[in-house]
Amino acid sequence: MSFELSSGVLSNNAPIPRRYTAQGADVSPPLSWNDPPDGTHSFVLIVDDPDAPDPLAPKMTWVHWLLYNIAPDARELSEHISESHLPPGTLQGINDWDKTGYGGPNPPIGTHRYFHKLYALDTVLPDMHHPNKQQLEQAMAGHVLA
């Protein structure tokens, strides 16, 4: 097996079920992963949409969720996970609604793509006090194993 992020409710190149969107319950989908590389000290999750605001003329990547310092022995995030139920030590970044936590898709026009990216790092990052995506990616630089 290889390091892989999956979900029992999300499928590649398929619409996100309404429950996980702003038009539905706006809850985070369940996510799981396996086989992290040796030397993994933490995980980072970035969920974003590169098609904002219009997939025919994208102007920005919209950030839906940022988690970092997910424990190296964690293998899942349950559906509708609350901050108090995140794996111990997990910290949150700021999404593009200027909030922590998951914000489900709510595209203003067209069909957008949503990327759920899990990174295995060779370090535990410092507490950056709710970084944005750019700050988190800068801190990750040189530490990504997979």
Disulfide bonds with the S-S distance in Angstrom:
none
